[in-house]
Amino acid sequence: MLARRNVARSLKPLPQYPSVRRDAALILPESVTHDAVLAVVKQARAPHLERVELFDVFRGSPVPAGRKSVAYAFTYRAPDRTLTDAEVNGTQAQVVRRLESQLAATVRDA
C-alpha cells in the first residue's frame, strides 16, 4: 500500500473569508446546453466568481414547449475580504444580463 500512495498530493489552506451564494432560475431554449451556459458565464469574467453549479432542470407546465427551466448556484468569494451584498448582486445581475442577451434566457419568476 505504501508504494501506491500519492505523495504528490497538494493541499491548500481553507478560505479565510466566507462565500456568498446566489441562485438563478432561467428559462432557456431546449437547444441550449449546460456547456453553452458555462461558456457565457466564463466570458463574463465575473469578479470573485468561484463556482457555478447546475442544480435543477425542469420541463413541463408552466414552462413553454421548446424551452426548459434550469437553476444554477453561483458562489462568490474574495480572497482578501468579505464581499458585500451590493458587490455580489451587481456582479450577479451582469452575469444574468449576459445570459439573457446571448442565450435568449429569461429569469423565471417562481
PDB file as gemmi writes it, atoms N, CA and C in Angstrom:
CRYST1    1.000    1.000    1.000  90.00  90.00  90.00 P 1                      
ATOM      1  N   MET A   1       0.806  -1.188   0.000  1.00  0.00           N  
ATOM      2  CA  MET A   1       0.000   0.000   0.000  1.00  0.00           C  
ATOM      3  C   MET A   1       0.857   1.263   0.000  1.00  0.00           C  
ATOM      4  N   LEU A   2       1.947   1.229   0.703  1.00  0.00           N  
ATOM      5  CA  LEU A   2       2.806   2.409   0.770  1.00  0.00           C  
ATOM      6  C   LEU A   2       3.371   2.759  -0.597  1.00  0.00           C  
ATOM      7  N   ALA A   3       3.651   1.774  -1.416  1.00  0.00           N  
ATOM      8  CA  ALA A   3       4.189   2.034  -2.744  1.00  0.00           C  
ATOM      9  C   ALA A   3       3.157   2.705  -3.647  1.00  0.00           C  
ATOM     10  N   ARG A   4       1.877   2.530  -3.377  1.00  0.00           N  
ATOM     11  CA  ARG A   4       0.807   3.071  -4.230  1.00  0.00           C  
ATOM     12  C   ARG A   4       0.270   4.412  -3.735  1.00  0.00           C  
ATOM     13  N   ARG A   5       0.775   4.892  -2.637  1.00  0.00           N  
ATOM     14  CA  ARG A   5       0.259   6.159  -2.102  1.00  0.00           C  
ATOM     15  C   ARG A   5       0.639   7.330  -3.010  1.00  0.00           C  
ATOM     16  N   ASN A   6      -0.124   8.393  -2.911  1.00  0.00           N  
ATOM     17  CA  ASN A   6       0.105   9.592  -3.728  1.00  0.00           C  
ATOM     18  C   ASN A   6       0.872  10.604  -2.881  1.00  0.00           C  
ATOM     19  N   VAL A   7       2.167  10.678  -3.091  1.00  0.00           N  
ATOM     20  CA  VAL A   7       2.996  11.600  -2.307  1.00  0.00           C  
ATOM     21  C   VAL A   7       2.975  13.007  -2.877  1.00  0.00           C  
ATOM     22  N   ALA A   8       2.479  13.182  -4.088  1.00  0.00           N  
ATOM     23  CA  ALA A   8       2.453  14.495  -4.729  1.00  0.00           C  
ATOM     24  C   ALA A   8       1.149  15.241  -4.440  1.00  0.00           C  
ATOM     25  N   ARG A   9       0.431  14.846  -3.432  1.00  0.00           N  
ATOM     26  CA  ARG A   9      -0.827  15.487  -3.072  1.00  0.00           C  
ATOM     27  C   ARG A   9      -0.590  16.938  -2.685  1.00  0.00           C  
ATOM     28  N   SER A  10      -1.372  17.810  -3.256  1.00  0.00           N  
ATOM     29  CA  SER A  10      -1.224  19.222  -2.914  1.00  0.00           C  
ATOM     30  C   SER A  10      -2.378  19.637  -2.010  1.00  0.00           C  
ATOM     31  N   LEU A  11      -2.039  20.366  -1.012  1.00  0.00           N  
ATOM     32  CA  LEU A  11      -3.025  20.861  -0.063  1.00  0.00           C  
ATOM     33  C   LEU A  11      -3.023  22.376  -0.105  1.00  0.00           C  
ATOM     34  N   LYS A  12      -4.199  22.946   0.070  1.00  0.00           N  
ATOM     35  CA  LYS A  12      -4.257  24.399   0.166  1.00  0.00           C  
ATOM     36  C   LYS A  12      -5.070  24.758   1.401  1.00  0.00           C  
ATOM     37  N   PRO A  13      -4.775  25.894   1.980  1.00  0.00           N  
ATOM     38  CA  PRO A  13      -5.458  26.253   3.227  1.00  0.00           C  
ATOM     39  C   PRO A  13      -6.937  26.538   2.988  1.00  0.00           C  
ATOM     40  N   LEU A  14      -7.712  26.368   4.036  1.00  0.00           N  
ATOM     41  CA  LEU A  14      -9.134  26.704   3.971  1.00  0.00           C  
ATOM     42  C   LEU A  14      -9.292  28.210   3.751  1.00  0.00           C  
ATOM     43  N   PRO A  15     -10.346  28.611   3.028  1.00  0.00           N  
ATOM     44  CA  PRO A  15     -10.553  30.048   2.796  1.00  0.00           C  
ATOM     45  C   PRO A  15     -10.750  30.788   4.122  1.00  0.00           C  
ATOM     46  N   GLN A  16     -10.226  31.978   4.166  1.00  0.00           N  
ATOM     47  CA  GLN A  16     -10.314  32.791   5.377  1.00  0.00           C  
ATOM     48  C   GLN A  16     -11.639  33.558   5.442  1.00  0.00           C  
ATOM     49  N   TYR A  17     -12.215  33.876   4.272  1.00  0.00           N  
ATOM     50  CA  TYR A  17     -13.431  34.689   4.219  1.00  0.00           C  
ATOM     51  C   TYR A  17     -14.602  33.865   3.685  1.00  0.00           C  
ATOM     52  N   PRO A  18     -15.804  34.217   4.088  1.00  0.00           N  
ATOM     53  CA  PRO A  18     -16.969  33.408   3.695  1.00  0.00           C  
ATOM     54  C   PRO A  18     -17.346  33.583   2.231  1.00  0.00           C  
ATOM     55  N   SER A  19     -17.997  32.567   1.715  1.00  0.00           N  
ATOM     56  CA  SER A  19     -18.525  32.647   0.354  1.00  0.00           C  
ATOM     57  C   SER A  19     -19.951  33.201   0.416  1.00  0.00           C  
ATOM     58  N   VAL A  20     -20.417  33.655  -0.737  1.00  0.00           N  
ATOM     59  CA  VAL A  20     -21.780  34.155  -0.878  1.00  0.00           C  
ATOM     60  C   VAL A  20     -22.395  33.422  -2.059  1.00  0.00           C  
ATOM     61  N   ARG A  21     -23.602  32.886  -1.865  1.00  0.00           N  
ATOM     62  CA  ARG A  21     -24.269  32.126  -2.926  1.00  0.00           C  
ATOM     63  C   ARG A  21     -25.483  32.892  -3.435  1.00  0.00           C  
ATOM     64  N   ARG A  22     -25.609  32.907  -4.750  1.00  0.00           N  
ATOM     65  CA  ARG A  22     -26.790  33.466  -5.401  1.00  0.00           C  
ATOM     66  C   ARG A  22     -27.305  32.414  -6.384  1.00  0.00           C  
ATOM     67  N   ASP A  23     -28.602  32.181  -6.363  1.00  0.00           N  
ATOM     68  CA  ASP A  23     -29.224  31.246  -7.290  1.00  0.00           C  
ATOM     69  C   ASP A  23     -29.916  32.013  -8.404  1.00  0.00           C  
ATOM     70  N   ALA A  24     -29.948  31.406  -9.582  1.00  0.00           N  
ATOM     71  CA  ALA A  24     -30.652  31.991 -10.723  1.00  0.00           C  
ATOM     72  C   ALA A  24     -31.415  30.879 -11.430  1.00  0.00           C  
ATOM     73  N   ALA A  25     -32.734  31.051 -11.535  1.00  0.00           N  
ATOM     74  CA  ALA A  25     -33.577  30.122 -12.293  1.00  0.00           C  
ATOM     75  C   ALA A  25     -33.886  30.794 -13.624  1.00  0.00           C  
ATOM     76  N   LEU A  26     -33.553  30.105 -14.698  1.00  0.00           N  
ATOM     77  CA  LEU A  26     -33.673  30.673 -16.039  1.00  0.00           C  
ATOM     78  C   LEU A  26     -34.511  29.770 -16.928  1.00  0.00           C  
ATOM     79  N   ILE A  27     -35.258  30.388 -17.822  1.00  0.00           N  
ATOM     80  CA  ILE A  27     -35.949  29.658 -18.881  1.00  0.00           C  
ATOM     81  C   ILE A  27     -35.091  29.808 -20.126  1.00  0.00           C  
ATOM     82  N   LEU A  28     -34.688  28.677 -20.701  1.00  0.00           N  
ATOM     83  CA  LEU A  28     -33.797  28.668 -21.865  1.00  0.00           C  
ATOM     84  C   LEU A  28     -34.420  27.859 -22.999  1.00  0.00           C  
ATOM     85  N   PRO A  29     -34.036  28.154 -24.235  1.00  0.00           N  
ATOM     86  CA  PRO A  29     -34.430  27.275 -25.329  1.00  0.00           C  
ATOM     87  C   PRO A  29     -33.899  25.865 -25.065  1.00  0.00           C  
ATOM     88  N   GLU A  30     -34.662  24.872 -25.447  1.00  0.00           N  
ATOM     89  CA  GLU A  30     -34.281  23.476 -25.220  1.00  0.00           C  
ATOM     90  C   GLU A  30     -32.912  23.157 -25.808  1.00  0.00           C  
ATOM     91  N   SER A  31     -32.529  23.825 -26.875  1.00  0.00           N  
ATOM     92  CA  SER A  31     -31.267  23.529 -27.564  1.00  0.00           C  
ATOM     93  C   SER A  31     -30.032  24.045 -26.830  1.00  0.00           C  
ATOM     94  N   VAL A  32     -30.195  24.910 -25.857  1.00  0.00           N  
ATOM     95  CA  VAL A  32     -29.044  25.473 -25.130  1.00  0.00           C  
ATOM     96  C   VAL A  32     -28.503  24.424 -24.161  1.00  0.00           C  
ATOM     97  N   THR A  33     -27.209  24.172 -24.251  1.00  0.00           N  
ATOM     98  CA  THR A  33     -26.568  23.169 -23.406  1.00  0.00           C  
ATOM     99  C   THR A  33     -25.975  23.798 -22.142  1.00  0.00           C  
ATOM    100  N   HIS A  34     -25.682  22.934 -21.191  1.00  0.00           N  
ATOM    101  CA  HIS A  34     -25.012  23.361 -19.962  1.00  0.00           C  
ATOM    102  C   HIS A  34     -23.651  23.973 -20.301  1.00  0.00           C  
ATOM    103  N   ASP A  35     -22.946  23.362 -21.244  1.00  0.00           N  
ATOM    104  CA  ASP A  35     -21.640  23.895 -21.655  1.00  0.00           C  
ATOM    105  C   ASP A  35     -21.763  25.297 -22.236  1.00  0.00           C  
ATOM    106  N   ALA A  36     -22.843  25.568 -22.970  1.00  0.00           N  
ATOM    107  CA  ALA A  36     -23.050  26.908 -23.531  1.00  0.00           C  
ATOM    108  C   ALA A  36     -23.270  27.920 -22.415  1.00  0.00           C  
ATOM    109  N   VAL A  37     -24.017  27.540 -21.396  1.00  0.00           N  
ATOM    110  CA  VAL A  37     -24.238  28.436 -20.252  1.00  0.00           C  
ATOM    111  C   VAL A  37     -22.907  28.720 -19.564  1.00  0.00           C  
ATOM    112  N   LEU A  38     -22.128  27.675 -19.313  1.00  0.00           N  
ATOM    113  CA  LEU A  38     -20.835  27.867 -18.651  1.00  0.00           C  
ATOM    114  C   LEU A  38     -19.900  28.734 -19.477  1.00  0.00           C  
ATOM    115  N   ALA A  39     -19.942  28.599 -20.794  1.00  0.00           N  
ATOM    116  CA  ALA A  39     -19.089  29.417 -21.665  1.00  0.00           C  
ATOM    117  C   ALA A  39     -19.458  30.891 -21.559  1.00  0.00           C  
ATOM    118  N   VAL A  40     -20.743  31.200 -21.521  1.00  0.00           N  
ATOM    119  CA  VAL A  40     -21.178  32.589 -21.393  1.00  0.00           C  
ATOM    120  C   VAL A  40     -20.774  33.143 -20.031  1.00  0.00           C  
ATOM    121  N   VAL A  41     -20.947  32.341 -18.986  1.00  0.00           N  
ATOM    122  CA  VAL A  41     -20.555  32.783 -17.637  1.00  0.00           C  
ATOM    123  C   VAL A  41     -19.049  33.041 -17.599  1.00  0.00           C  
ATOM    124  N   LYS A  42     -18.273  32.172 -18.213  1.00  0.00           N  
ATOM    125  CA  LYS A  42     -16.824  32.354 -18.237  1.00  0.00           C  
ATOM    126  C   LYS A  42     -16.442  33.630 -18.989  1.00  0.00           C  
ATOM    127  N   GLN A  43     -17.123  33.897 -20.106  1.00  0.00           N  
ATOM    128  CA  GLN A  43     -16.853  35.109 -20.882  1.00  0.00           C  
ATOM    129  C   GLN A  43     -17.169  36.372 -20.084  1.00  0.00           C  
ATOM    130  N   ALA A  44     -18.112  36.274 -19.168  1.00  0.00           N  
ATOM    131  CA  ALA A  44     -18.495  37.436 -18.358  1.00  0.00           C  
ATOM    132  C   ALA A  44     -17.365  37.882 -17.436  1.00  0.00           C  
ATOM    133  N   ARG A  45     -16.457  36.986 -17.135  1.00  0.00           N  
ATOM    134  CA  ARG A  45     -15.327  37.285 -16.238  1.00  0.00           C  
ATOM    135  C   ARG A  45     -15.786  37.984 -14.963  1.00  0.00           C  
ATOM    136  N   ALA A  46     -16.760  37.379 -14.338  1.00  0.00           N  
ATOM    137  CA  ALA A  46     -17.331  37.946 -13.116  1.00  0.00           C  
ATOM    138  C   ALA A  46     -16.291  37.931 -11.997  1.00  0.00           C  
ATOM    139  N   PRO A  47     -16.060  39.100 -11.392  1.00  0.00           N  
ATOM    140  CA  PRO A  47     -15.082  39.141 -10.309  1.00  0.00           C  
ATOM    141  C   PRO A  47     -15.538  38.285  -9.126  1.00  0.00           C  
ATOM    142  N   HIS A  48     -14.601  37.536  -8.590  1.00  0.00           N  
ATOM    143  CA  HIS A  48     -14.792  36.732  -7.388  1.00  0.00           C  
ATOM    144  C   HIS A  48     -15.724  35.532  -7.573  1.00  0.00           C  
ATOM    145  N   LEU A  49     -16.085  35.214  -8.803  1.00  0.00           N  
ATOM    146  CA  LEU A  49     -16.916  34.026  -9.030  1.00  0.00           C  
ATOM    147  C   LEU A  49     -16.037  32.797  -8.855  1.00  0.00           C  
ATOM    148  N   GLU A  50     -16.381  31.995  -7.881  1.00  0.00           N  
ATOM    149  CA  GLU A  50     -15.566  30.838  -7.518  1.00  0.00           C  
ATOM    150  C   GLU A  50     -16.092  29.543  -8.141  1.00  0.00           C  
ATOM    151  N   ARG A  51     -17.432  29.422  -8.230  1.00  0.00           N  
ATOM    152  CA  ARG A  51     -18.017  28.162  -8.688  1.00  0.00           C  
ATOM    153  C   ARG A  51     -19.403  28.408  -9.259  1.00  0.00           C  
ATOM    154  N   VAL A  52     -19.766  27.605 -10.277  1.00  0.00           N  
ATOM    155  CA  VAL A  52     -21.108  27.622 -10.867  1.00  0.00           C  
ATOM    156  C   VAL A  52     -21.590  26.181 -10.902  1.00  0.00           C  
ATOM    157  N   GLU A  53     -22.761  25.939 -10.335  1.00  0.00           N  
ATOM    158  CA  GLU A  53     -23.294  24.578 -10.284  1.00  0.00           C  
ATOM    159  C   GLU A  53     -24.728  24.543 -10.782  1.00  0.00           C  
ATOM    160  N   LEU A  54     -25.004  23.624 -11.683  1.00  0.00           N  
ATOM    161  CA  LEU A  54     -26.372  23.357 -12.120  1.00  0.00           C  
ATOM    162  C   LEU A  54     -27.014  22.465 -11.065  1.00  0.00           C  
ATOM    163  N   PHE A  55     -28.175  22.885 -10.526  1.00  0.00           N  
ATOM    164  CA  PHE A  55     -28.799  22.045  -9.514  1.00  0.00           C  
ATOM    165  C   PHE A  55     -30.241  21.659  -9.831  1.00  0.00           C  
ATOM    166  N   ASP A  56     -30.805  22.145 -10.939  1.00  0.00           N  
ATOM    167  CA  ASP A  56     -32.162  21.737 -11.284  1.00  0.00           C  
ATOM    168  C   ASP A  56     -32.432  21.959 -12.768  1.00  0.00           C  
ATOM    169  N   VAL A  57     -33.117  21.013 -13.369  1.00  0.00           N  
ATOM    170  CA  VAL A  57     -33.614  21.137 -14.741  1.00  0.00           C  
ATOM    171  C   VAL A  57     -35.065  20.693 -14.707  1.00  0.00           C  
ATOM    172  N   PHE A  58     -35.957  21.517 -15.286  1.00  0.00           N  
ATOM    173  CA  PHE A  58     -37.383  21.201 -15.273  1.00  0.00           C  
ATOM    174  C   PHE A  58     -37.969  21.459 -16.647  1.00  0.00           C  
ATOM    175  N   ARG A  59     -38.805  20.526 -17.090  1.00  0.00           N  
ATOM    176  CA  ARG A  59     -39.554  20.668 -18.340  1.00  0.00           C  
ATOM    177  C   ARG A  59     -41.008  20.361 -18.029  1.00  0.00           C  
ATOM    178  N   GLY A  60     -41.895  21.067 -18.678  1.00  0.00           N  
ATOM    179  CA  GLY A  60     -43.319  20.836 -18.455  1.00  0.00           C  
ATOM    180  C   GLY A  60     -44.004  22.106 -18.013  1.00  0.00           C  
ATOM    181  N   SER A  61     -45.303  21.992 -17.813  1.00  0.00           N  
ATOM    182  CA  SER A  61     -46.110  23.154 -17.442  1.00  0.00           C  
ATOM    183  C   SER A  61     -45.615  23.736 -16.126  1.00  0.00           C  
ATOM    184  N   PRO A  62     -45.447  25.002 -16.022  1.00  0.00           N  
ATOM    185  CA  PRO A  62     -45.822  26.118 -16.882  1.00  0.00           C  
ATOM    186  C   PRO A  62     -44.734  26.574 -17.851  1.00  0.00           C  
ATOM    187  N   VAL A  63     -43.654  25.807 -17.988  1.00  0.00           N  
ATOM    188  CA  VAL A  63     -42.579  26.177 -18.917  1.00  0.00           C  
ATOM    189  C   VAL A  63     -43.076  25.935 -20.346  1.00  0.00           C  
ATOM    190  N   PRO A  64     -42.949  26.916 -21.226  1.00  0.00           N  
ATOM    191  CA  PRO A  64     -43.442  26.760 -22.601  1.00  0.00           C  
ATOM    192  C   PRO A  64     -42.752  25.603 -23.337  1.00  0.00           C  
ATOM    193  N   ALA A  65     -43.462  25.041 -24.291  1.00  0.00           N  
ATOM    194  CA  ALA A  65     -42.909  23.969 -25.118  1.00  0.00           C  
ATOM    195  C   ALA A  65     -41.673  24.484 -25.850  1.00  0.00           C  
ATOM    196  N   GLY A  66     -40.671  23.637 -25.972  1.00  0.00           N  
ATOM    197  CA  GLY A  66     -39.437  24.023 -26.647  1.00  0.00           C  
ATOM    198  C   GLY A  66     -38.460  24.762 -25.755  1.00  0.00           C  
ATOM    199  N   ARG A  67     -38.814  24.896 -24.477  1.00  0.00           N  
ATOM    200  CA  ARG A  67     -37.946  25.587 -23.528  1.00  0.00           C  
ATOM    201  C   ARG A  67     -37.813  24.732 -22.273  1.00  0.00           C  
ATOM    202  N   LYS A  68     -36.842  25.039 -21.459  1.00  0.00           N  
ATOM    203  CA  LYS A  68     -36.618  24.327 -20.206  1.00  0.00           C  
ATOM    204  C   LYS A  68     -36.244  25.320 -19.126  1.00  0.00           C  
ATOM    205  N   SER A  69     -36.503  24.942 -17.897  1.00  0.00           N  
ATOM    206  CA  SER A  69     -36.105  25.755 -16.761  1.00  0.00           C  
ATOM    207  C   SER A  69     -34.863  25.121 -16.152  1.00  0.00           C  
ATOM    208  N   VAL A  70     -33.840  25.929 -15.957  1.00  0.00           N  
ATOM    209  CA  VAL A  70     -32.614  25.465 -15.323  1.00  0.00           C  
ATOM    210  C   VAL A  70     -32.300  26.389 -14.151  1.00  0.00           C  
ATOM    211  N   ALA A  71     -31.741  25.825 -13.106  1.00  0.00           N  
ATOM    212  CA  ALA A  71     -31.375  26.625 -11.941  1.00  0.00           C  
ATOM    213  C   ALA A  71     -29.901  26.408 -11.636  1.00  0.00           C  
ATOM    214  N   TYR A  72     -29.216  27.511 -11.451  1.00  0.00           N  
ATOM    215  CA  TYR A  72     -27.780  27.494 -11.177  1.00  0.00           C  
ATOM    216  C   TYR A  72     -27.496  28.169  -9.844  1.00  0.00           C  
ATOM    217  N   ALA A  73     -26.484  27.643  -9.154  1.00  0.00           N  
ATOM    218  CA  ALA A  73     -25.966  28.268  -7.940  1.00  0.00           C  
ATOM    219  C   ALA A  73     -24.621  28.895  -8.290  1.00  0.00           C  
ATOM    220  N   PHE A  74     -24.483  30.175  -8.009  1.00  0.00           N  
ATOM    221  CA  PHE A  74     -23.247  30.911  -8.242  1.00  0.00           C  
ATOM    222  C   PHE A  74     -22.621  31.200  -6.875  1.00  0.00           C  
ATOM    223  N   THR A  75     -21.373  30.816  -6.703  1.00  0.00           N  
ATOM    224  CA  THR A  75     -20.677  31.043  -5.437  1.00  0.00           C  
ATOM    225  C   THR A  75     -19.573  32.067  -5.658  1.00  0.00           C  
ATOM    226  N   TYR A  76     -19.612  33.117  -4.861  1.00  0.00           N  
ATOM    227  CA  TYR A  76     -18.638  34.208  -4.941  1.00  0.00           C  
ATOM    228  C   TYR A  76     -17.815  34.238  -3.653  1.00  0.00           C  
ATOM    229  N   ARG A  77     -16.517  34.575  -3.799  1.00  0.00           N  
ATOM    230  CA  ARG A  77     -15.662  34.719  -2.621  1.00  0.00           C  
ATOM    231  C   ARG A  77     -14.449  35.565  -3.003  1.00  0.00           C  
ATOM    232  N   ALA A  78     -14.108  36.494  -2.146  1.00  0.00           N  
ATOM    233  CA  ALA A  78     -12.885  37.281  -2.324  1.00  0.00           C  
ATOM    234  C   ALA A  78     -11.818  36.698  -1.406  1.00  0.00           C  
ATOM    235  N   PRO A  79     -10.583  36.660  -1.855  1.00  0.00           N  
ATOM    236  CA  PRO A  79      -9.528  36.074  -1.021  1.00  0.00           C  
ATOM    237  C   PRO A  79      -9.068  36.985   0.115  1.00  0.00           C  
ATOM    238  N   ASP A  80      -9.421  38.278   0.034  1.00  0.00           N  
ATOM    239  CA  ASP A  80      -8.865  39.236   0.976  1.00  0.00           C  
ATOM    240  C   ASP A  80      -9.880  39.960   1.853  1.00  0.00           C  
ATOM    241  N   ARG A  81     -11.179  39.641   1.675  1.00  0.00           N  
ATOM    242  CA  ARG A  81     -12.204  40.344   2.456  1.00  0.00           C  
ATOM    243  C   ARG A  81     -13.548  39.661   2.258  1.00  0.00           C  
ATOM    244  N   THR A  82     -14.507  40.093   3.066  1.00  0.00           N  
ATOM    245  CA  THR A  82     -15.883  39.628   2.905  1.00  0.00           C  
ATOM    246  C   THR A  82     -16.565  40.511   1.867  1.00  0.00           C  
ATOM    247  N   LEU A  83     -17.199  39.881   0.891  1.00  0.00           N  
ATOM    248  CA  LEU A  83     -17.906  40.633  -0.147  1.00  0.00           C  
ATOM    249  C   LEU A  83     -19.195  41.234   0.409  1.00  0.00           C  
ATOM    250  N   THR A  84     -19.583  42.377  -0.116  1.00  0.00           N  
ATOM    251  CA  THR A  84     -20.841  43.000   0.286  1.00  0.00           C  
ATOM    252  C   THR A  84     -21.968  42.487  -0.609  1.00  0.00           C  
ATOM    253  N   ASP A  85     -23.193  42.609  -0.114  1.00  0.00           N  
ATOM    254  CA  ASP A  85     -24.352  42.233  -0.927  1.00  0.00           C  
ATOM    255  C   ASP A  85     -24.401  43.038  -2.214  1.00  0.00           C  
ATOM    256  N   ALA A  86     -24.086  44.316  -2.134  1.00  0.00           N  
ATOM    257  CA  ALA A  86     -24.133  45.175  -3.320  1.00  0.00           C  
ATOM    258  C   ALA A  86     -23.157  44.685  -4.389  1.00  0.00           C  
ATOM    259  N   GLU A  87     -21.954  44.291  -3.985  1.00  0.00           N  
ATOM    260  CA  GLU A  87     -20.969  43.782  -4.944  1.00  0.00           C  
ATOM    261  C   GLU A  87     -21.471  42.507  -5.620  1.00  0.00           C  
ATOM    262  N   VAL A  88     -21.937  41.576  -4.812  1.00  0.00           N  
ATOM    263  CA  VAL A  88     -22.390  40.295  -5.343  1.00  0.00           C  
ATOM    264  C   VAL A  88     -23.627  40.476  -6.209  1.00  0.00           C  
ATOM    265  N   ASN A  89     -24.583  41.275  -5.742  1.00  0.00           N  
ATOM    266  CA  ASN A  89     -25.807  41.488  -6.517  1.00  0.00           C  
ATOM    267  C   ASN A  89     -25.517  42.154  -7.858  1.00  0.00           C  
ATOM    268  N   GLY A  90     -24.600  43.111  -7.879  1.00  0.00           N  
ATOM    269  CA  GLY A  90     -24.238  43.776  -9.122  1.00  0.00           C  
ATOM    270  C   GLY A  90     -23.575  42.818 -10.105  1.00  0.00           C  
ATOM    271  N   THR A  91     -22.662  42.019  -9.611  1.00  0.00           N  
ATOM    272  CA  THR A  91     -21.990  41.044 -10.457  1.00  0.00           C  
ATOM    273  C   THR A  91     -22.972  40.006 -10.969  1.00  0.00           C  
ATOM    274  N   GLN A  92     -23.842  39.522 -10.093  1.00  0.00           N  
ATOM    275  CA  GLN A  92     -24.841  38.523 -10.487  1.00  0.00           C  
ATOM    276  C   GLN A  92     -25.757  39.086 -11.572  1.00  0.00           C  
ATOM    277  N   ALA A  93     -26.163  40.335 -11.434  1.00  0.00           N  
ATOM    278  CA  ALA A  93     -27.028  40.966 -12.433  1.00  0.00           C  
ATOM    279  C   ALA A  93     -26.324  41.042 -13.790  1.00  0.00           C  
ATOM    280  N   GLN A  94     -25.024  41.335 -13.793  1.00  0.00           N  
ATOM    281  CA  GLN A  94     -24.270  41.384 -15.049  1.00  0.00           C  
ATOM    282  C   GLN A  94     -24.215  40.017 -15.718  1.00  0.00           C  
ATOM    283  N   VAL A  95     -23.999  38.980 -14.941  1.00  0.00           N  
ATOM    284  CA  VAL A  95     -23.946  37.619 -15.486  1.00  0.00           C  
ATOM    285  C   VAL A  95     -25.300  37.246 -16.077  1.00  0.00           C  
ATOM    286  N   VAL A  96     -26.378  37.529 -15.355  1.00  0.00           N  
ATOM    287  CA  VAL A  96     -27.732  37.191 -15.836  1.00  0.00           C  
ATOM    288  C   VAL A  96     -28.051  37.976 -17.104  1.00  0.00           C  
ATOM    289  N   ARG A  97     -27.686  39.252 -17.145  1.00  0.00           N  
ATOM    290  CA  ARG A  97     -27.925  40.044 -18.367  1.00  0.00           C  
ATOM    291  C   ARG A  97     -27.200  39.449 -19.571  1.00  0.00           C  
ATOM    292  N   ARG A  98     -25.992  38.974 -19.362  1.00  0.00           N  
ATOM    293  CA  ARG A  98     -25.233  38.357 -20.444  1.00  0.00           C  
ATOM    294  C   ARG A  98     -25.919  37.070 -20.907  1.00  0.00           C  
ATOM    295  N   LEU A  99     -26.420  36.277 -19.982  1.00  0.00           N  
ATOM    296  CA  LEU A  99     -27.149  35.059 -20.342  1.00  0.00           C  
ATOM    297  C   LEU A  99     -28.423  35.396 -21.112  1.00  0.00           C  
ATOM    298  N   GLU A 100     -29.096  36.462 -20.697  1.00  0.00           N  
ATOM    299  CA  GLU A 100     -30.313  36.883 -21.399  1.00  0.00           C  
ATOM    300  C   GLU A 100     -29.993  37.311 -22.834  1.00  0.00           C  
ATOM    301  N   SER A 101     -28.939  38.081 -23.004  1.00  0.00           N  
ATOM    302  CA  SER A 101     -28.640  38.610 -24.334  1.00  0.00           C  
ATOM    303  C   SER A 101     -28.018  37.571 -25.269  1.00  0.00           C  
ATOM    304  N   GLN A 102     -27.203  36.668 -24.743  1.00  0.00           N  
ATOM    305  CA  GLN A 102     -26.506  35.728 -25.608  1.00  0.00           C  
ATOM    306  C   GLN A 102     -27.223  34.391 -25.802  1.00  0.00           C  
ATOM    307  N   LEU A 103     -28.072  34.020 -24.848  1.00  0.00           N  
ATOM    308  CA  LEU A 103     -28.716  32.697 -24.937  1.00  0.00           C  
ATOM    309  C   LEU A 103     -30.227  32.757 -24.947  1.00  0.00           C  
ATOM    310  N   ALA A 104     -30.795  33.950 -25.086  1.00  0.00           N  
ATOM    311  CA  ALA A 104     -32.258  34.119 -25.077  1.00  0.00           C  
ATOM    312  C   ALA A 104     -32.873  33.583 -23.798  1.00  0.00           C  
ATOM    313  N   ALA A 105     -32.163  33.765 -22.695  1.00  0.00           N  
ATOM    314  CA  ALA A 105     -32.663  33.330 -21.393  1.00  0.00           C  
ATOM    315  C   ALA A 105     -33.618  34.365 -20.828  1.00  0.00           C  
ATOM    316  N   THR A 106     -34.567  33.895 -20.034  1.00  0.00           N  
ATOM    317  CA  THR A 106     -35.417  34.779 -19.249  1.00  0.00           C  
ATOM    318  C   THR A 106     -35.380  34.282 -17.811  1.00  0.00           C  
ATOM    319  N   VAL A 107     -35.430  35.201 -16.876  1.00  0.00           N  
ATOM    320  CA  VAL A 107     -35.410  34.826 -15.459  1.00  0.00           C  
ATOM    321  C   VAL A 107     -36.775  34.279 -15.087  1.00  0.00           C  
ATOM    322  N   ARG A 108     -36.764  33.136 -14.439  1.00  0.00           N  
ATOM    323  CA  ARG A 108     -38.018  32.511 -14.005  1.00  0.00           C  
ATOM    324  C   ARG A 108     -38.473  33.156 -12.708  1.00  0.00           C  
ATOM    325  N   ASP A 109     -39.727  33.591 -12.711  1.00  0.00           N  
ATOM    326  CA  ASP A 109     -40.259  34.288 -11.527  1.00  0.00           C  
ATOM    327  C   ASP A 109     -40.491  33.349 -10.357  1.00  0.00           C  
ATOM    328  N   ALA A 110     -41.200  32.268 -10.586  1.00  0.00           N  
ATOM    329  CA  ALA A 110     -41.495  31.357  -9.469  1.00  0.00           C  
ATOM    330  C   ALA A 110     -41.650  29.951  -9.943  1.00  0.00           C  
TER     331      ALA A 110                                                      
END                                                                             
